[in-house]
Amino acid sequence: MELKQEVSFLGVFSLATGSMISSGIFILPSLAFINSGPASSISYFLAGMLALIGVQSIIELSTAMPKAGGDYYFINRSLGPMIGTISGLLGWVAISLKSAFAVFGISEVIFLITGTPVLISGALITLFFVLLNIFGVKEATRLQIILVFFLLLLMAFFVIIGIPKIETSHFIPFAPNGYNKILYTSGFVFVSFGGLLKVANIAEEVKDPKKNIPLGMITSVIVVTILYALSVIITTGVLTSNEFSTSLTPIADAANKIIGYPGFIVITIAASLAFITTANAGLLAASRYPLSLARDGLLPKVFCKTSKKGTVPIVSIIVTGIIIFSSLLIPLDSLVKAASTVILTSYVLTNLSVIVLRESHLANYKPSYKSPLYPYVQILSIIVFSYFIIQLGTNTMGLSLLFLFLCFMVYLFYGRKHFSGDFAIIHVIKRMMDERITENFLEDELREIVINRDNIEQDDFDTLVKKAKVYDIDHSINFDSLLSITVEDIARHVNLDEAEIYRRFNERQAELSTALTPFIAVPHIITDDDSEMFLTLVRCKDGIKFSDDEDSIKAAFLFGGPSDMRTFHLKILSSIAEIASEENFPDMWIAAKNEDDLKNLFVLNSRKR
């Protein structure tokens, strides 16, 4: 079941922004400061710039395939079900871990105010977000927009009042642990930018994804990067080295030093809002992983269960809530490193997916936003993110390898037996080997995604085109040769032998030429009543000779059906005529790379239906 498109540009921006501005700025700066000192602001800025580079591939894939499951869906369709299963399950865990980080932050605030144990308040908070998301994505997104607006307002207030209070002496020495630690810390805090993956996960629910996904994600990462860097600079300039490195709430402590207790309260409120937005966006996004995995048969179908209105995946949300609460038992430092490692791995795989999909030359891979400077951006991203993974240490890599092994076991004992789809790397291999190695499952799936993304209504003619046999002839022929090539396949659809099909097409051509223009012809016949409608598409760049006057037809459409479907006959004729009359049709027909491109000229056309 398709999920409803209910998320606007503000929703995309708010989900991405709200999921990035949270623990990454209200808790992580002290851990980052311990690693790289005052230079930690540079680490945040570098992490943001790398996120901006890495997100180019995510945006491209999200606009090409706006489906639930985000990076899992892209990776599965490009690298295959084994890597897809591992990526999907890792992504599910990573976003859940990041959400648990936010729930931990809310619970700490509650503990400071009321003394309620973290696990008790964490359970109640998680339950609240589970119920909110079950209630509906529209309601969850609306709350997100409101909270993010107030959060940005409060953080802008902190930046403005903090600039005059900066002590430049606090920045000396700038990098006490060496400049290598700046890069290490960038990888450590990269978890702060994991929110970008969350938008990819709910891409299926975004209105006008061609426009709102790239605009919302790029705007968000720029705003958040600037805000992060400025906030860390101000905090460094206000707190002493000892105060900064020992604080669990460094931004709030800095605000307390700037304007006293009211500043502490303001930032504590901002932190609470940030944790709420991250937890909400995290659960919303993470729950789409198991939904997408289950759709592909890589997890049990129970995860596909949605609400009666078909707006939310109920089982996925509940199980994700359980994972988030369980993650509160993991030590904070390990929680951050594990989440960062998995998110970095997802970035590596999404960039690799873009390379595979581009090089597969799939006709229906049609992103509305293309990553610039391909493939250099993708190669750079893969190298840098892989370096960050290594820098996070062997203990973290050991935990990641354990996750990888468990995910592989899920695929080996369940997904391998149930998955039956196609993936792009096979098409890359196809280019180097025998073309018979693959069929067009993925092309068909990508075409349907484009149709849904662009809200293209489909009719009976589109269905007929999708099933049509396509012939791409590389030499000039005459009408009789055309029939000899196509008649065997046509005979499978009609209750006539090949000789009778020959006779009826020739009889029809003798009555009146079926050439509409010097470029296009539409030979058609009436078949017996128990036959089905058929359509055959023929491209011949060197031309088909129908008669002495029509001797270079480049596009021929042979079709027919029973007499009781005469209305459909007329519809086929008018649809072909409408599309063929477009000024650039001949050029597009000749330039089409393969049979899927030829079909797309009709199926993805904006003709009146």
C-alpha positions as semicolon CSV with decimal commas, in nm:
position;residue;x (nm);y (nm);z (nm)
1;M;0,000;0,000;0,000
2;E;0,131;0,347;-0,095
3;L;0,162;0,603;0,184
4;K;-0,015;0,937;0,144
5;Q;0,181;1,246;0,034
6;E;0,127;1,488;0,322
7;V;0,471;1,647;0,386
8;S;0,540;1,995;0,242
9;F;0,867;2,192;0,199
10;L;0,835;2,321;0,556
11;G;0,780;1,964;0,668
12;V;1,099;1,846;0,490
13;F;1,301;2,138;0,629
14;S;1,162;2,091;0,980
15;L;1,215;1,714;0,987
16;A;1,576;1,752;0,871
17;T;1,652;2,053;1,090
18;G;1,475;1,920;1,397
19;S;1,655;1,588;1,373
20;M;1,995;1,758;1,342
21;I;1,963;2,029;1,608
22;S;1,951;1,822;1,925
23;S;2,208;1,627;2,121
24;G;2,461;1,724;1,854
25;I;2,463;2,078;1,988
26;F;2,331;2,051;2,343
27;I;2,537;1,754;2,467
28;L;2,804;1,657;2,211
29;P;3,007;1,986;2,214
30;S;3,168;1,898;2,548
31;L;3,276;1,556;2,416
32;A;3,401;1,723;2,096
33;F;3,588;1,985;2,302
34;I;3,770;1,713;2,496
35;N;3,898;1,574;2,163
36;S;3,995;1,891;1,975
37;G;3,965;2,189;2,212
38;P;3,856;2,527;2,070
39;A;3,908;2,384;1,719
40;S;3,589;2,178;1,771
41;S;3,395;2,456;1,597
42;I;3,600;2,380;1,285
43;S;3,515;2,010;1,330
44;Y;3,144;2,094;1,329
45;F;3,184;2,315;1,022
46;L;3,379;2,045;0,834
47;A;3,119;1,783;0,929
48;G;2,850;2,014;0,791
49;M;3,037;2,071;0,464
50;L;3,090;1,699;0,423
51;A;2,722;1,642;0,495
52;L;2,640;1,896;0,222
53;I;2,859;1,699;-0,020
54;G;2,725;1,362;0,091
55;V;2,364;1,474;0,077
56;Q;2,391;1,541;-0,298
57;S;2,370;1,168;-0,365
58;I;2,087;1,125;-0,114
59;I;1,888;1,401;-0,285
60;E;1,949;1,253;-0,630
61;L;1,833;0,910;-0,517
62;S;1,536;1,052;-0,323
63;T;1,405;1,241;-0,627
64;A;1,461;0,941;-0,854
65;M;1,300;0,696;-0,611
66;P;1,083;0,879;-0,355
67;K;0,989;0,565;-0,163
68;A;0,967;0,469;0,204
69;G;1,292;0,327;0,334
70;G;1,519;0,595;0,189
71;D;1,881;0,483;0,169
72;Y;1,779;0,116;0,211
73;Y;1,554;0,138;-0,095
74;F;1,827;0,301;-0,306
75;I;2,095;0,056;-0,197
76;N;1,871;-0,248;-0,243
77;R;1,777;-0,139;-0,597
78;S;2,139;-0,074;-0,689
79;L;2,360;-0,321;-0,497
80;G;2,117;-0,606;-0,439
81;P;1,911;-0,758;-0,156
82;M;2,200;-0,879;0,062
83;I;2,364;-0,534;0,088
84;G;2,016;-0,380;0,094
85;T;1,909;-0,591;0,392
86;I;2,227;-0,507;0,582
87;S;2,190;-0,137;0,499
88;G;1,820;-0,128;0,588
89;L;1,859;-0,299;0,923
90;L;2,169;-0,092;1,009
91;G;1,986;0,227;0,913
92;W;1,690;0,126;1,126
93;V;1,921;0,072;1,425
94;A;2,126;0,389;1,359
95;I;1,829;0,625;1,341
96;S;1,678;0,451;1,645
97;L;2,007;0,500;1,834
98;K;2,010;0,869;1,741
99;S;1,650;0,901;1,856
100;A;1,743;0,725;2,181
101;F;2,016;0,987;2,223
102;A;1,744;1,255;2,204
103;V;1,513;1,068;2,445
104;F;1,810;1,044;2,683
105;G;1,849;1,422;2,659
106;I;1,482;1,485;2,742
107;S;1,502;1,238;3,031
108;E;1,810;1,416;3,171
109;V;1,623;1,749;3,168
110;I;1,329;1,586;3,348
111;F;1,569;1,428;3,599
112;L;1,727;1,767;3,675
113;I;1,384;1,921;3,738
114;T;1,191;1,637;3,906
115;G;1,442;1,367;3,997
116;T;1,249;1,106;3,793
117;P;1,478;0,815;3,692
118;V;1,591;0,831;3,329
119;L;1,453;0,488;3,234
120;I;1,104;0,566;3,368
121;S;1,077;0,904;3,195
122;G;1,242;0,755;2,882
123;A;0,974;0,485;2,862
124;L;0,693;0,742;2,895
125;I;0,852;0,977;2,639
126;T;0,901;0,695;2,388
127;L;0,540;0,584;2,436
128;F;0,421;0,940;2,371
129;F;0,606;0,958;2,037
130;V;0,487;0,612;1,936
131;L;0,125;0,719;1,991
132;L;0,180;1,053;1,815
133;N;0,321;0,881;1,504
134;I;0,044;0,621;1,501
135;F;-0,204;0,909;1,506
136;G;-0,066;1,026;1,170
137;V;0,234;1,164;0,980
138;K;0,050;1,489;0,908
139;E;-0,002;1,558;1,276
140;A;0,355;1,456;1,364
141;T;0,493;1,686;1,092
142;R;0,272;1,977;1,197
143;L;0,407;1,952;1,552
144;Q;0,760;1,932;1,409
145;I;0,722;2,258;1,213
146;I;0,596;2,449;1,518
147;L;0,870;2,318;1,747
148;V;1,150;2,381;1,497
149;F;1,034;2,741;1,445
150;F;1,060;2,816;1,818
151;L;1,387;2,622;1,844
152;L;1,552;2,831;1,570
153;L;1,419;3,148;1,732
154;L;1,571;3,060;2,070
155;M;1,907;2,954;1,918
156;A;1,925;3,277;1,715
157;F;1,868;3,467;2,043
158;F;2,159;3,275;2,204
159;V;2,392;3,359;1,913
160;I;2,301;3,730;1,913
161;I;2,345;3,783;2,289
162;G;2,656;3,564;2,302
163;I;2,876;3,733;2,040
164;P;2,968;4,037;2,257
165;K;3,061;3,809;2,553
166;I;3,330;3,607;2,368
167;E;3,674;3,597;2,535
168;T;3,935;3,550;2,261
169;S;4,188;3,418;2,515
170;H;3,974;3,103;2,548
171;F;4,078;3,003;2,194
172;I;4,447;2,969;2,284
173;P;4,581;2,707;2,224
174;F;4,344;2,651;1,934
175;A;4,419;2,281;1,872
176;P;4,582;2,148;2,191
177;N;4,560;1,783;2,079
178;G;4,690;1,841;1,727
179;Y;4,519;1,914;1,400
180;N;4,457;1,546;1,325
181;K;4,203;1,550;1,607
182;I;3,998;1,807;1,417
183;L;3,923;1,551;1,145
184;Y;3,865;1,276;1,401
185;T;3,615;1,498;1,584
186;S;3,439;1,577;1,255
187;G;3,370;1,205;1,216
188;F;3,267;1,180;1,581
189;V;3,009;1,461;1,558
190;F;2,889;1,355;1,212
191;V;2,602;1,175;1,386
192;S;2,458;1,525;1,428
193;F;2,389;1,531;1,053
194;G;2,222;1,191;1,040
195;G;1,888;1,370;1,018
196;L;1,938;1,405;0,644
197;L;1,879;1,031;0,606
198;K;1,549;1,072;0,788
199;V;1,406;1,286;0,510
200;A;1,504;1,022;0,253
201;N;1,310;0,766;0,458
202;I;0,982;0,959;0,433
203;A;1,035;1,070;0,069
204;E;0,728;0,870;-0,038
205;E;0,515;1,097;0,181
206;V;0,652;1,428;0,045
207;K;0,435;1,648;-0,176
208;D;0,605;1,744;-0,505
209;P;0,926;1,557;-0,414
210;K;1,108;1,692;-0,722
211;K;1,110;2,040;-0,567
212;N;1,059;1,999;-0,193
213;I;1,322;1,732;-0,122
214;P;1,630;1,913;-0,265
215;L;1,518;2,257;-0,149
216;G;1,428;2,140;0,202
217;M;1,742;1,928;0,257
218;I;2,000;2,173;0,120
219;T;1,847;2,467;0,308
220;S;1,840;2,263;0,627
221;V;2,204;2,148;0,619
222;I;2,330;2,503;0,547
223;V;2,124;2,656;0,830
224;V;2,223;2,385;1,078
225;T;2,595;2,396;0,990
226;I;2,609;2,774;1,045
227;L;2,411;2,747;1,368
228;Y;2,631;2,464;1,501
229;A;2,957;2,644;1,427
230;L;2,841;2,976;1,575
231;S;2,701;2,810;1,889
232;V;3,026;2,620;1,956
233;I;3,235;2,934;1,895
234;I;3,026;3,132;2,146
235;T;3,032;2,850;2,402
236;T;3,412;2,822;2,367
237;G;3,447;3,198;2,409
238;V;3,226;3,209;2,721
239;L;3,319;2,895;2,919
240;T;3,666;2,816;3,046
241;S;3,837;2,503;2,917
242;N;3,757;2,314;3,238
243;E;3,394;2,429;3,244
244;F;3,339;2,330;2,882
245;S;3,500;1,985;2,901
246;T;3,313;1,880;3,218
247;S;2,967;2,010;3,130
248;L;2,682;1,782;3,020
249;T;2,486;2,091;2,910
250;P;2,753;2,329;2,771
251;I;2,522;2,556;2,567
252;A;2,288;2,606;2,864
253;D;2,585;2,674;3,095
254;A;2,717;2,931;2,848
255;A;2,377;3,103;2,837
256;N;2,378;3,104;3,219
257;K;2,711;3,292;3,220
258;I;2,590;3,538;2,956
259;I;2,261;3,657;3,112
260;G;2,224;3,447;3,425
261;Y;1,957;3,194;3,520
262;P;1,699;3,320;3,264
263;G;1,952;3,233;2,990
264;F;1,992;2,885;3,136
265;I;1,613;2,841;3,132
266;V;1,584;2,967;2,772
267;I;1,848;2,725;2,642
268;T;1,709;2,442;2,853
269;I;1,373;2,500;2,684
270;A;1,548;2,511;2,345
271;A;1,729;2,186;2,426
272;S;1,403;2,023;2,528
273;L;1,242;2,134;2,201
274;A;1,543;2,003;2,007
275;F;1,533;1,665;2,178
276;I;1,160;1,641;2,115
277;T;1,196;1,724;1,743
278;T;1,480;1,475;1,700
279;A;1,301;1,195;1,881
280;N;0,981;1,261;1,685
281;A;1,156;1,282;1,345
282;G;1,372;0,982;1,431
283;L;1,086;0,751;1,513
284;L;0,893;0,875;1,210
285;A;1,187;0,802;0,977
286;A;1,328;0,487;1,137
287;S;0,992;0,311;1,124
288;R;0,994;0,333;0,742
289;Y;1,294;0,098;0,717
290;P;1,113;-0,221;0,827
291;L;0,810;-0,119;0,618
292;S;1,023;-0,101;0,303
293;L;1,215;-0,420;0,387
294;A;0,887;-0,605;0,440
295;R;0,745;-0,479;0,109
296;D;1,041;-0,645;-0,064
297;G;1,002;-0,970;0,130
298;L;1,321;-0,918;0,331
299;L;1,127;-0,897;0,660
300;P;0,793;-1,056;0,754
301;K;0,485;-0,894;0,597
302;V;0,351;-0,798;0,940
303;F;0,573;-0,487;0,919
304;C;0,364;-0,372;0,619
305;K;0,052;-0,338;0,833
306;T;-0,076;0,019;0,813
307;S;-0,359;0,212;0,976
308;K;-0,708;0,191;0,827
309;K;-0,646;0,514;0,635
310;G;-0,316;0,377;0,504
311;T;-0,118;0,671;0,641
312;V;0,119;0,508;0,892
313;P;0,293;0,169;0,938
314;I;0,164;0,076;1,285
315;V;0,373;-0,238;1,358
316;S;0,694;-0,073;1,236
317;I;0,636;0,226;1,462
318;I;0,572;0,011;1,770
319;V;0,880;-0,209;1,718
320;T;1,095;0,099;1,650
321;G;0,973;0,247;1,978
322;I;1,085;-0,069;2,160
323;I;1,432;-0,044;1,999
324;I;1,464;0,322;2,100
325;F;1,378;0,249;2,463
326;S;1,615;-0,050;2,474
327;S;1,896;0,170;2,338
328;L;1,882;0,383;2,654
329;L;2,073;0,102;2,827
330;I;2,381;0,161;2,605
331;P;2,656;0,392;2,749
332;L;2,639;0,744;2,600
333;D;2,983;0,747;2,433
334;S;2,926;0,405;2,272
335;L;2,579;0,518;2,163
336;V;2,725;0,816;1,975
337;K;3,008;0,619;1,811
338;A;2,782;0,331;1,707
339;A;2,525;0,568;1,554
340;S;2,799;0,769;1,376
341;T;2,959;0,455;1,232
342;V;2,633;0,322;1,091
343;I;2,531;0,661;0,949
344;L;2,874;0,701;0,787
345;T;2,836;0,353;0,637
346;S;2,499;0,455;0,493
347;Y;2,659;0,760;0,331
348;V;2,928;0,540;0,173
349;L;2,667;0,302;0,032
350;T;2,436;0,577;-0,100
351;N;2,724;0,736;-0,291
352;L;2,820;0,396;-0,430
353;S;2,454;0,347;-0,529
354;V;2,456;0,663;-0,740
355;I;2,763;0,539;-0,928
356;V;2,605;0,197;-0,990
357;L;2,270;0,340;-1,101
358;R;2,430;0,595;-1,334
359;E;2,661;0,337;-1,489
360;S;2,376;0,086;-1,531
361;H;2,223;0,324;-1,791
362;L;1,871;0,236;-1,680
363;A;1,624;0,425;-1,897
364;N;1,385;0,486;-1,607
365;Y;1,643;0,612;-1,360
366;K;1,523;0,972;-1,389
367;P;1,626;1,184;-1,087
368;S;1,481;1,534;-1,104
369;Y;1,792;1,653;-0,916
370;K;2,134;1,531;-1,035
371;S;2,437;1,549;-0,809
372;P;2,690;1,792;-0,962
373;L;3,048;1,694;-1,054
374;Y;2,966;1,325;-1,091
375;P;3,151;1,097;-1,014
376;Y;3,410;1,307;-0,828
377;V;3,171;1,406;-0,549
378;Q;3,073;1,042;-0,496
379;I;3,431;0,912;-0,496
380;L;3,545;1,186;-0,256
381;S;3,253;1,110;-0,024
382;I;3,327;0,736;-0,020
383;I;3,696;0,798;0,065
384;V;3,630;1,059;0,336
385;F;3,346;0,874;0,508
386;S;3,545;0,548;0,503
387;Y;3,835;0,734;0,667
388;F;3,601;0,861;0,939
389;I;3,478;0,507;1,009
390;I;3,835;0,387;1,056
391;Q;3,918;0,685;1,281
392;L;3,633;0,605;1,520
393;G;3,835;0,312;1,653
394;T;3,848;-0,067;1,663
395;N;3,592;-0,104;1,944
396;T;3,331;0,081;1,743
397;M;3,420;-0,115;1,429
398;G;3,383;-0,437;1,631
399;L;3,031;-0,336;1,734
400;S;2,952;-0,246;1,374
401;L;3,083;-0,582;1,251
402;L;2,857;-0,754;1,505
403;F;2,560;-0,558;1,364
404;L;2,669;-0,652;1,010
405;F;2,683;-1,020;1,101
406;L;2,335;-1,017;1,258
407;C;2,192;-0,835;0,955
408;F;2,353;-1,087;0,721
409;M;2,195;-1,370;0,920
410;V;1,851;-1,211;0,873
411;Y;1,908;-1,204;0,497
412;L;2,054;-1,555;0,485
413;F;1,775;-1,727;0,677
414;Y;1,476;-1,513;0,570
415;G;1,526;-1,248;0,301
416;R;1,717;-1,467;0,054
417;K;1,416;-1,702;0,032
418;H;1,157;-1,431;-0,024
419;F;1,316;-1,159;-0,241
420;S;1,247;-1,178;-0,616
421;G;1,325;-0,829;-0,747
422;D;1,590;-0,683;-0,976
423;F;1,883;-0,452;-0,898
424;A;2,103;-0,217;-1,095
425;I;2,445;-0,377;-1,055
426;I;2,314;-0,663;-1,270
427;H;2,260;-0,408;-1,545
428;V;2,619;-0,287;-1,508
429;I;2,733;-0,648;-1,551
430;K;2,493;-0,678;-1,844
431;R;2,677;-0,399;-2,026
432;M;2,996;-0,603;-2,001
433;M;2,843;-0,944;-2,075
434;D;2,549;-1,112;-2,250
435;E;2,235;-0,896;-2,264
436;R;2,021;-1,199;-2,182
437;I;2,155;-1,199;-1,825
438;T;1,873;-0,978;-1,698
439;E;1,516;-0,876;-1,761
440;N;1,349;-0,540;-1,713
441;F;1,206;-0,577;-1,361
442;L;1,391;-0,274;-1,226
443;E;1,313;-0,060;-1,533
444;D;0,942;-0,132;-1,483
445;E;0,961;-0,053;-1,111
446;L;1,147;0,275;-1,169
447;R;0,894;0,374;-1,435
448;E;0,609;0,324;-1,187
449;I;0,795;0,535;-0,931
450;V;0,831;0,822;-1,181
451;I;0,460;0,793;-1,267
452;N;0,363;0,819;-0,899
453;R;0,619;1,091;-0,824
454;D;0,497;1,314;-1,107
455;N;0,128;1,228;-1,051
456;I;0,087;1,102;-1,409
457;E;-0,254;0,945;-1,448
458;Q;-0,250;0,612;-1,632
459;D;-0,511;0,474;-1,871
460;D;-0,566;0,161;-2,083
461;F;-0,336;0,290;-2,355
462;D;-0,048;0,326;-2,106
463;T;-0,107;-0,029;-1,986
464;L;-0,099;-0,153;-2,346
465;V;0,228;0,032;-2,415
466;K;0,394;-0,118;-2,105
467;K;0,312;-0,470;-2,231
468;A;0,400;-0,394;-2,595
469;K;0,668;-0,581;-2,784
470;V;0,940;-0,345;-2,912
471;Y;1,154;-0,402;-3,223
472;D;1,459;-0,183;-3,288
473;I;1,563;-0,260;-3,645
474;D;1,909;-0,148;-3,758
475;H;1,861;-0,165;-4,137
476;S;1,608;-0,046;-4,393
477;I;1,318;-0,282;-4,475
478;N;0,986;-0,283;-4,659
479;F;0,635;-0,336;-4,525
480;D;0,632;-0,707;-4,606
481;S;0,959;-0,759;-4,418
482;L;0,814;-0,566;-4,124
483;L;0,524;-0,810;-4,107
484;S;0,753;-1,113;-4,131
485;I;0,948;-0,983;-3,830
486;T;0,647;-0,902;-3,610
487;V;0,374;-1,147;-3,707
488;E;0,494;-1,439;-3,491
489;D;0,461;-1,237;-3,169
490;I;0,127;-1,086;-3,276
491;A;-0,012;-1,436;-3,335
492;R;0,033;-1,510;-2,965
493;H;-0,223;-1,241;-2,877
494;V;-0,492;-1,305;-3,137
495;N;-0,690;-1,609;-3,243
496;L;-0,555;-1,595;-3,601
497;D;-0,277;-1,780;-3,778
498;E;0,021;-1,591;-3,919
499;A;-0,103;-1,610;-4,279
500;E;-0,436;-1,450;-4,187
501;I;-0,260;-1,172;-3,994
502;Y;-0,046;-1,107;-4,305
503;R;-0,357;-1,091;-4,523
504;R;-0,549;-0,849;-4,297
505;F;-0,256;-0,607;-4,256
506;N;-0,189;-0,604;-4,632
507;E;-0,560;-0,563;-4,707
508;R;-0,578;-0,267;-4,468
509;Q;-0,267;-0,107;-4,620
510;A;-0,405;-0,155;-4,973
511;E;-0,734;0,018;-4,882
512;L;-0,563;0,327;-4,743
513;S;-0,208;0,400;-4,643
514;T;-0,160;0,383;-4,267
515;A;0,122;0,640;-4,267
516;L;0,016;0,943;-4,063
517;T;0,324;1,145;-4,159
518;P;0,648;1,076;-4,349
519;F;0,789;0,971;-4,010
520;I;0,516;0,760;-3,847
521;A;0,269;0,488;-3,950
522;V;-0,006;0,304;-3,762
523;P;-0,096;-0,026;-3,935
524;H;-0,399;-0,176;-3,758
525;I;-0,648;-0,459;-3,805
526;I;-0,970;-0,597;-3,662
527;T;-0,926;-0,945;-3,511
528;D;-1,171;-1,214;-3,404
529;D;-1,390;-1,155;-3,099
530;D;-1,203;-1,384;-2,862
531;S;-0,871;-1,203;-2,917
532;E;-0,707;-0,944;-2,693
533;M;-0,582;-0,600;-2,788
534;F;-0,219;-0,596;-2,897
535;L;0,036;-0,325;-2,973
536;T;0,381;-0,357;-3,129
537;L;0,632;-0,070;-3,140
538;V;0,889;-0,061;-3,420
539;R;1,181;0,178;-3,463
540;C;1,381;0,167;-3,785
541;K;1,634;0,451;-3,807
542;D;1,712;0,369;-4,172
543;G;1,344;0,373;-4,263
544;I;1,060;0,132;-4,354
545;K;0,920;0,147;-4,710
546;F;0,540;0,133;-4,690
547;S;0,489;0,258;-5,047
548;D;0,666;0,459;-5,311
549;D;0,547;0,779;-5,143
550;E;0,602;0,666;-4,780
551;D;0,946;0,512;-4,814
552;S;1,124;0,613;-4,492
553;I;0,893;0,553;-4,197
554;K;1,098;0,560;-3,874
555;A;0,821;0,477;-3,624
556;A;0,557;0,209;-3,684
557;F;0,284;0,108;-3,440
558;L;0,108;-0,214;-3,529
559;F;-0,205;-0,279;-3,326
560;G;-0,543;-0,448;-3,335
561;G;-0,822;-0,612;-3,143
562;P;-1,179;-0,742;-3,162
563;S;-1,461;-0,542;-3,321
564;D;-1,633;-0,483;-2,986
565;M;-1,331;-0,273;-2,880
566;R;-1,354;-0,019;-3,163
567;T;-1,360;0,266;-2,909
568;F;-1,024;0,153;-2,777
569;H;-0,895;0,136;-3,138
570;L;-0,984;0,503;-3,180
571;K;-0,825;0,589;-2,844
572;I;-0,499;0,421;-2,947
573;L;-0,498;0,610;-3,276
574;S;-0,569;0,946;-3,113
575;S;-0,312;0,891;-2,836
576;I;-0,037;0,801;-3,084
577;A;-0,134;1,090;-3,309
578;E;-0,133;1,339;-3,019
579;I;0,212;1,237;-2,896
580;A;0,358;1,205;-3,248
581;S;0,240;1,557;-3,333
582;E;0,468;1,707;-3,067
583;E;0,744;1,910;-3,232
584;N;1,036;1,720;-3,075
585;F;0,891;1,368;-3,104
586;P;1,100;1,258;-3,408
587;D;1,425;1,368;-3,239
588;M;1,332;1,198;-2,911
589;W;1,229;0,878;-3,092
590;I;1,561;0,855;-3,276
591;A;1,765;0,952;-2,967
592;A;1,600;0,695;-2,735
593;K;1,867;0,460;-2,599
594;N;1,659;0,144;-2,569
595;E;1,308;-0,002;-2,569
596;D;1,227;0,142;-2,225
597;D;1,314;0,491;-2,347
598;L;1,083;0,435;-2,644
599;K;0,796;0,326;-2,417
600;N;0,858;0,620;-2,184
601;L;0,784;0,866;-2,466
602;F;0,423;0,751;-2,430
603;V;0,384;0,633;-2,071
604;L;0,555;0,936;-1,913
605;N;0,402;1,184;-2,156
606;S;0,176;1,458;-2,019
607;R;-0,091;1,404;-2,285
608;K;-0,458;1,442;-2,192
609;R;-0,601;1,118;-2,057
